[in-house]
Amino acid sequence: MIIINLAYFKPLLRGYERIMPGPYRQGELDGLCGIYALVNAVDYLCGPLSKRKARKLFEQVLTH
């Protein structure tokens, strides 16, 4: 069994609020949650989008 002493990492994380972070939420790092919401809405309203079409829509929104 391996035991990790978290006190060892505290100097590395000094200045960060989240010493023991939970999972990141969609859009927390990149602000792209609105684009995912749009792709999901189009998928829901217009029928199932293939992964290729969903990716293309995502890329089009990013470039405009």
Secondary structure by P-SEA (a helix, b strand, c coil): cccccccccccccccccccccccccccccccaaaaaaaaaaaaaacccccaaaaaaaaaaaaac
